[in-house]
Amino acid sequence: MDKSIDFSKSVFELCKENPEIAIIMQELGFKEITQPGMLNTAGRFMTIPKGAAMKGISMDKIKEAFASKGYEIKE
């Protein structure tokens, strides 16, 4: 399976396409992603770069985490 992640898509779209993305994001510090309802509300308009800026998480760290899991990053 060719794994890729498009940072212009909403978190909701990404997690719907591939549930593993939610697990990786949780490991990176996006703990709210696992709370019931959060993905269906804030996740519908939140992108990973927006969330990273809000939480103060480096995009380089996020890109490294996804690359280490075999993801090709699309921006």
CORNOR-V131596 format. One line per field, one symbol per residue. psi: psi as a letter, one per 40 degrees, with the letter a starting at -180 (. if undefined). A space follows every 50 residues. Layout:
# CORNOR-V131596
psi->???
This chain:
# CORNOR-V131596
psi->hhhihheeiidddddddhdddddddddeegdddehhdddecdddehiddd ddddefhhddddddddddeehhhh.
